[in-house]
Each structure stands twice: as structure tokens, then as C-alpha cells.
Amino acid sequence: MDQTDLKILAILQEDASLPVAEIANRVHLSQTPAWRRIQKLEAAGVIQRRVAILDPAAIGLGLTVFVEIESGDHSAEWIAEFAAKVSAMPEVMDVHRLAGDVDYLLRVAVPGMADFDAFYKRLVASVPCKNVTSRFAMERVKSTTAYPLPIAPPRGSRAASPTADASTTGL
């Protein structure tokens, strides 16, 4: 991947609905080369899919819960069963396997507390766990799906250093 590919990815992460002509203009290419680059990035699996990002509160899913799972069983069979069960639960938005004292972290979106309670009961009945701890989000301070990309600043520009410390920024 070169800098042009990274710029295309940055643009698509912010707005995947932009016409190819606009993307091409922003990266100083004609439409056909820009479209070919996008197709190559899709074929390589760099771009996995293009989606609409919804406001959970606007669709009635205002409660976000982070569920920590400690497993008493680390066998391949338990792991496969756990992955299959939680992947089939529509309330589960993310599942991460962790290192440390907690084995899995789930991000769950539900309308309210009663809905989470019903989810929790289904979860603990579906697969045996050593411990389940739930943490309720009070506020979403930051939410992004855009990964930071190593895009070089344009030649001749004096871009701020990403490693500036507090003493140089006045914080």
C-alpha cells in the first residue's frame, strides 16, 4: 500500500458514500485509477465492507454494556461453543478474547435494563462461565470506526508532530 491507497482509505473511513469522482479528485487521480485502487483494496480484504453507522439511541438501543467473561474451561470445544453462542446473539456488537484475568470482553447494545437482564439470563444459560461481570456505559465520550493511518504530510508542509508532549503543547 502506498500513500495514495492510505489517503483513499482515510476518505472512505470518513464517508464511504462519496462518489468515486470525488475520491479521485481528493487524491489527485482520474476516476478509473481511483476505482481500480478501491477494487484492489476490497479484493485484498483491506476494505471488508461498506456500511451505514447508526446512532444507537435513535434506534432504541440506548444502553451499552461491557460484559467481562472469565472462563473456567479453556478447551477448544468450550471456546468454539462460546464463540458460536455469543456470535448468534444479536445484542452482542463486539467480542474480544483478552490476555489477563478476564478472558473475553463483549460490547452489548440493548434498549434498557430489563432487556439486558433477559440477555444476561440467556448468556449464562447458554454456556458455562466461571464469572460474568457487567459494566454499564454512562456516556459515550468517543466512538469511531476509523483506524489511524500513517499518511505522510504533503511535502514542504510543517505538520505537527504526533509525539508532541504536554510541555510543547501548553497542556
N, C-alpha and C positions, 0 to 999 in steps of 0.2 A: 504494500500500500504506500502510495506517495502522498505528498501534501494535498494534491487536488482531491484524491479519494477521501482524505480526512476532512477536508472542507465540505465536500458533498455530504459526508456522514453527519457532520455538525449541523448542516442545514436541515437534513431530513429528520434528525432527532428533535429539532425545534418545531418543524411543520412538514410532515410527510405528504401533505395535500398540495404542496406547491407544484405548479406546472413545471415540466422539465425545462421549458424555455427560461423560466425564472431562475432555476437552479443553475443552468448553464451560464446565464448572464452573471450570476454572482461569483462563479469560479472561472470566468473568462474562457469558456469553451463554447463551441456551437452545440446545438441540441443533440445531434447524433452521437458525438463522442461522450457527452454527458450521460445520455441514456444508456450507452454501452457500458460505461463505468458502473452505473447503478445496477444494470443487469448482472455484471460480473460480481459485484458485491453481494447481490442476492444469491447467485449461483454458488458462491463460496460460503454462504451461511453467515456472512458478516451482518447482513440485514436479514433478520429472521422473519419479520412480518411488519406490516403497517397497520396501525390500529388507531382508534379514537380513544382518548384518555378522558374518562368521565369524572365528574365531581361526585364522590360517594354520598355526600349529604343530599345532593339534588336528586339522587335516585333512591333515597330512603335507606341508605346504608351508613348511617352517621356514627356508628360505634366501631372503632378499630381496637382489636385486642391482640396482644402479642402473647402467644402461648408457648411456654417453655416445657419441653418434654424430656424427662430422664427415663431412659430405657433400662430395664433390669435384664434385658436379653439383647445381646449383640450378634446373634446368629444371622446368617444370610437369609434364612427363612423369615425371621421376625422383621428384618429390615425391608425385605420385599413386600411382606404383608402390610407393614406400616405405610410404606410409600404408596402402595395401591389404594389403601383405605383413605388416607388424607388427600390424595390426588383426586379422588372421586367426590370429595365434599366441596360443593360449590362455594361455600363461605371461605374456604382456605385460598388466600390470594398468593402466598409465598410459603415455601417450605425450604428451610436451610438446615443441613447437617453441620454440626458445630464441633469444635475441639473444646475440651474443658469439662466442667461439671454438668453442663446441660448438653444433651445430645442433639436436640432438634429445636428450632425456633419456627413457629408458624405465625403468619400475619393473617388475621381473620377479620372479615368485614360482615357485620350484621346490623339489622335495624335498631336493636335495643337489647337491654339486659335479659329479658325473657327469651329472646331468640338466641343469645349467647348461651344461656343456661341449657336450652334444648340441644344446641350444638355440642356443648361440653358433655352432656349425658351420652350423646351418640358417639362422640370421640372415645370416651373412656370405656364404653361398652364394646367398641369395635376391635380394639387391640390392647393387650395388657401393657401398662406402663408402670414404672416404679414411682414416678412423681409427675404431676402436671401442675404448673404454676401459670396463672393468668395475670397479665398486666394490662390495664386499660389506658388507652391514649386519651389524654385530656385535651390536647391541642396538637394539630399537625403544624409544626414550625417550618419544615421544608419537605418538599416532595418533588422528586424529579425522576425522570426515566432516562435523562441524557447523561451518558458517560463523559467524563473529561477526556478530551482528545489532545494529543501532542501536536497542535498546529503551530508552526513556526510563525513569528510575526513577519509582516512584509519587510522586505529589505529596506534598510535606511530608517526604519521606524525605531523609536526608543520605547519599547513596550516595558511595562512594569515587571519586575522580577517576581515570579510566583513564589519565591522563597524569601521575600522581604519580611523582616521581623518587626515586632512591635516598635522597636526603637526608631526605625526608619519611617514608619507609617504614622507615628504620633499616637498610637494606641497605648 
